[in-house]
């Protein structure tokens, strides 16, 4: 797939990645992640999400890691591949000792706590930074 096709905003006429129909004017074919630009006729065809089984229109789906996914499951899959996660904790809700304990014990599964610090430009919020455990072990092992 060309770099111009990967951009959300088309700069030149494109063709539907499914049927090959040429675009009438620039930017009329929406971009489906992992599929490319599709005409509205192909975009309205139903596809089945391979994660939850829900039937959705192609225009509201994506192709990620070789699977057709609804947008909800697409976001869940993308989240799995994030290397760093930062969670914010409000000091008003709980004392600092409890917040630190929660950050250490209840972090995202598969992630290691790297830092617990005062959030930028804040006097009440703290943030916990987590890194994917596999990456943390590669760097430190």
Secondary structure, DSSP 4 states (H G I P E B T S, - for coil): --HHHHSSS-SS--B-TTT-PBPSSTT-SEEETTTEEE-HHHHTSEEE-TTT--EEEGGGEEEETTEEEEHHHHHHHHHHT-SEEEEEEETTTS-HHHHHHHHHHSPPTTEEEEEEEEPTT-SSEEEEEEEEHHHHHHHH-
